[in-house]
């Protein structure tokens, strides 16, 4: 069993440097919420999500980004039995939080559709509406049995903050996915990551993540400017996690 304190979960944010929103320059505050996502601990993970949302909103964040599969944990076989459809119970809880705190919420969420389990991510607007959903395409099937069912679509959505795209973690390993997103020219690309390893494998595992991000950035033809934050200190306050605030300009 992997030691949860050896996990690190991050969000990568990218932007097209020349983008504009309705012809005007817009400064947007984006929070990267690095919480501890504990396998199958739905109630506890929702508490950690709300704590981070409250902290981010207090600091003026307009978009708050959370890790991959943040409610049930990444490559957790129990999600086959616990996950809900989108929309459904889990999505509704997150939508209510986005509306309560008046922020856009980007978060990874296990999604059940019939017999299929998807590693999905959603963008929820500040009114609690689903703006965008992405199902992970490069699902790394060898890591869990039964594996996630892969998605196929690569999409963006027009928002008051500009055109936003959404992919997940290992999708950035796939040049065809990166290229499909690049052609849609998002002004902000949200990529929830779940980057896991045994505690003794850090910090080298973190360095490999930086290299992964750099490779995806190069594959996109440097279309996106990256804002990247992560920390390996997961024990100081596991119920609150850590929240970083960054600004980007469209």
Buried (B, 14 or more C-beta within 10 A) or exposed (E): EEEBBBBBBBBBBBBBEEBEBEEEEBEBBBBBBBBBBBBBBBEBBBBBBBBBBBBBBEEEBBBBBBBBBBBBBBBBBEBBEBBBEBBBEBBEBBBEBBBBBEBBBBBBBBBBBEEEBBBBBBBBBBEBEBBBBBBBBBBBEEEBEEBBBBBEEBBBBEBEBBBBBBBBBBBBBBEEBBEBBBEEEBBBBBBBBBBBBEBEEBEEBBEEBEEBBEBBBEBBEEBBEBBBBBBBEBEEEBEBBBBBBBEBBB
